[in-house]
Amino acid sequence: MTVGEKIKKIRTFRGMTQKELGLAIGFEEKGADNRIAQYETNYRVPKRELLDKIAQALRVDRQNFYTVQPGCAEDFMRTFFWLDEDSPGSIRLFQLVRNPGKIGASDDTAVRYNDTDDWPAQPPVGIYFNYGLVDDFMREWLLRQQELHAGEITREEYFEWKINWPSTCDDGKESKYYVPWRKEK
């Protein structure tokens, strides 16, 4: 997603009009909505200082719009989060189960699954990370996806978790307790 598409998605998620967002970041009333429309359609690209104001007005982490440290673990995860928003359900996380038998393990790199209608016609390609921070992030993301599919959190809560991540991170622990991003039921 482009920066403009992200601004629009988050703005509409927050229930704000273009004019309300424009006024919230300090634009004059006349033309505030036009400026936001230009950003959302990528006709204009806001500078970092303005993106910081937009992020603050939308109550999201600024790194949804730009990264401070390209290639870092957080940048990597945000890329996945926005791919997930652009095409919901295209990223399916699952927990691998350790096979205790290590005989010939280095020769066999296949991961087996029980074929059901939930899997694509062609066997998917898997990836795993041997990078502690990314492993922790992915584990928590898996937990949020499981909560979403079980109806324990709403799609809105799931999106809120992603757009304010990592401040919404609970270190991958079970989140049966209050966490700031989750609405009380």
C-alpha positions as CSV (number, residue, x, y, z in Angstrom):
1,M,0.0,0.0,0.0
2,T,1.1,3.5,-0.7
3,V,1.4,6.1,2.1
4,G,-1.7,7.8,0.7
5,E,-3.7,4.5,0.8
6,K,-2.6,3.9,4.4
7,I,-3.7,7.4,5.4
8,K,-7.1,6.9,3.8
9,K,-7.6,3.5,5.3
10,I,-6.7,4.6,8.8
11,R,-8.6,7.9,8.5
12,T,-11.8,6.0,7.5
13,F,-11.2,3.4,10.2
14,R,-11.1,6.3,12.7
15,G,-14.3,7.7,11.3
16,M,-12.8,11.0,10.3
17,T,-13.5,13.1,7.2
18,Q,-10.7,14.5,5.1
19,K,-11.6,18.0,6.4
20,E,-11.4,16.8,10.1
21,L,-8.0,15.3,9.5
22,G,-6.8,18.4,7.7
23,L,-8.0,20.7,10.5
24,A,-6.5,18.3,13.2
25,I,-3.0,18.7,11.6
26,G,-3.3,22.5,11.3
27,F,-4.5,23.2,7.8
28,E,-6.7,26.2,7.2
29,E,-10.4,25.3,7.0
30,K,-10.6,26.3,3.3
31,G,-8.8,23.6,1.4
32,A,-8.0,21.2,4.3
33,D,-10.0,18.4,2.8
34,N,-8.5,19.1,-0.7
35,R,-4.9,18.7,0.8
36,I,-5.8,15.4,2.5
37,A,-7.4,14.2,-0.8
38,Q,-4.2,15.0,-2.6
39,Y,-2.2,12.9,-0.1
40,E,-4.6,10.0,-0.2
41,T,-4.5,9.9,-4.0
42,N,-0.7,10.2,-4.0
43,Y,-1.0,13.4,-6.0
44,R,1.2,14.9,-3.3
45,V,3.5,13.2,-0.8
46,P,3.7,14.6,2.7
47,K,7.1,15.2,4.3
48,R,8.1,13.4,7.5
49,E,7.1,16.2,9.8
50,L,3.6,16.3,8.3
51,L,3.4,12.5,8.4
52,D,4.2,12.7,12.2
53,K,1.3,15.2,12.6
54,I,-1.0,12.9,10.6
55,A,0.1,9.9,12.7
56,Q,-0.6,11.8,15.9
57,A,-4.0,13.0,14.7
58,L,-4.9,9.4,13.6
59,R,-3.5,8.0,16.9
60,V,-1.2,5.5,15.2
61,D,2.5,4.7,15.2
62,R,4.2,7.0,12.7
63,Q,6.1,4.0,11.3
64,N,3.0,3.0,9.4
65,F,4.0,5.8,7.0
66,Y,7.7,5.6,7.0
67,T,10.5,3.7,8.7
68,V,13.2,5.1,10.8
69,Q,15.5,2.2,10.3
70,P,14.9,0.4,7.0
71,G,15.3,-3.4,7.2
72,C,14.9,-3.7,11.0
73,A,12.6,-6.3,12.4
74,E,9.8,-3.8,13.0
75,D,10.0,-2.6,9.4
76,F,9.8,-6.2,8.3
77,M,6.7,-6.9,10.4
78,R,4.9,-3.7,9.2
79,T,5.5,-4.8,5.6
80,F,3.7,-8.0,6.4
81,F,0.9,-6.3,8.3
82,W,0.1,-4.0,5.4
83,L,0.3,-6.9,2.9
84,D,-2.3,-8.6,5.2
85,E,-4.5,-5.5,5.1
86,D,-4.1,-5.2,1.3
87,S,-5.1,-8.8,0.8
88,P,-6.8,-10.1,4.0
89,G,-6.2,-13.8,4.6
90,S,-3.3,-14.1,2.2
91,I,-0.8,-14.5,5.0
92,R,-1.7,-17.6,7.0
93,L,0.4,-18.2,10.1
94,F,0.5,-21.6,11.7
95,Q,2.5,-23.2,14.5
96,L,5.0,-25.9,13.6
97,V,5.1,-28.9,15.8
98,R,8.5,-30.4,16.7
99,N,9.2,-33.9,15.5
100,P,11.5,-35.4,18.1
101,G,13.2,-37.8,15.7
102,K,16.4,-36.3,14.5
103,I,17.7,-39.2,12.4
104,G,18.3,-38.0,8.9
105,A,16.6,-34.7,9.7
106,S,19.1,-32.7,7.8
107,D,18.2,-34.6,4.6
108,D,14.5,-34.1,4.9
109,T,13.4,-30.4,4.9
110,A,9.8,-31.0,4.0
111,V,7.1,-29.9,6.4
112,R,4.0,-32.0,6.1
113,Y,0.4,-30.9,6.5
114,N,-3.0,-32.6,6.5
115,D,-4.6,-31.6,3.2
116,T,-8.0,-29.9,3.6
117,D,-10.0,-27.3,1.6
118,D,-8.2,-24.6,3.7
119,W,-5.0,-25.2,1.8
120,P,-4.4,-24.0,-1.7
121,A,-4.3,-26.5,-4.6
122,Q,-0.5,-26.1,-5.0
123,P,1.4,-26.9,-1.8
124,P,2.5,-23.6,-0.2
125,V,6.1,-22.7,0.4
126,G,7.0,-22.2,4.1
127,I,9.5,-19.9,5.8
128,Y,10.8,-19.8,9.3
129,F,13.0,-17.3,11.0
130,N,16.0,-18.0,13.2
131,Y,16.0,-14.5,14.5
132,G,14.7,-14.2,18.1
133,L,13.0,-10.8,17.8
134,V,11.2,-11.7,14.6
135,D,10.3,-15.1,16.0
136,D,8.7,-13.3,19.0
137,F,6.8,-10.9,16.8
138,M,5.5,-13.7,14.5
139,R,4.4,-15.8,17.5
140,E,2.3,-12.9,18.8
141,W,0.9,-12.2,15.4
142,L,-0.1,-15.9,15.2
143,L,-1.9,-15.4,18.6
144,R,-3.8,-12.3,17.3
145,Q,-4.8,-14.2,14.1
146,Q,-6.0,-17.1,16.2
147,E,-8.0,-14.8,18.5
148,L,-9.5,-13.1,15.4
149,H,-10.6,-16.4,13.9
150,A,-12.0,-17.7,17.2
151,G,-14.1,-14.5,17.6
152,E,-12.2,-13.4,20.7
153,I,-11.2,-10.1,19.0
154,T,-13.0,-8.2,16.3
155,R,-11.5,-7.3,12.9
156,E,-11.3,-3.7,14.2
157,E,-9.3,-4.7,17.3
158,Y,-7.0,-6.8,15.1
159,F,-6.4,-3.7,12.9
160,E,-5.9,-1.5,15.9
161,W,-3.3,-3.9,17.2
162,K,-1.4,-3.8,13.9
163,I,-1.5,0.0,13.3
164,N,-0.2,0.7,16.8
165,W,2.2,-2.2,17.0
166,P,4.8,-2.6,18.7
167,S,3.3,-0.4,21.5
168,T,0.4,-2.9,21.5
169,C,2.8,-5.8,21.8
170,D,2.2,-8.0,24.9
171,D,5.3,-10.1,24.3
172,G,3.3,-13.0,22.8
173,K,1.7,-13.9,26.1
174,E,-1.9,-15.1,26.2
175,S,-4.0,-11.9,26.3
176,K,-6.9,-13.0,28.3
177,Y,-6.2,-10.0,30.5
178,Y,-6.7,-6.3,29.8
179,V,-4.5,-4.9,27.1
180,P,-4.8,-1.2,26.1
181,W,-5.7,-1.8,22.5
182,R,-8.5,-4.2,23.3
183,K,-12.0,-3.0,24.0
184,E,-13.6,-4.3,27.1
185,K,-16.5,-6.6,26.4
